[in-house]
Amino acid sequence: MVFSVSQRRQEMGTCMALGAERGAIMRLVLRKGAVQLGIGTVVGIALGAGMSQPMRIVLYGVETGDPLVYASVVVTPVAAGLVACVLPALTATHTDPGGGDALWLMRPT
């Protein structure tokens, strides 16, 4: 997401200069992250379900169709992915319309 935001910072700065609100820019970045996260989650669930039967040999004390395991395997990466989308979204909302550095939040102080 950081790479995507840094590539599009001029476009986002221009949109803000033309009157786009920070909330609209933030929603744009978060929506893109959510789409990527959704695709990854669906593919991961499908692969996990497909590999659960061959992996039952090494799963000690866990049923291959245990809903708690599937829930935790989905919730943990989704939560981490959403947190990982917030920093670039905040960075995008602080883009300087004049072409300044959009990644000022990531610079060490």
Buried (B, 14 or more C-beta within 10 A) or exposed (E): BEEBBBEBBEEBBBBBEEEBEBEEBBEBBBEBBBEBBEEEBEEBEEEBEEEBEEEEEEEEEEEBEBEEBBEEBBEEBBEEBEEBBBBBBBBBBBBBBEEEBBBEEEEEE
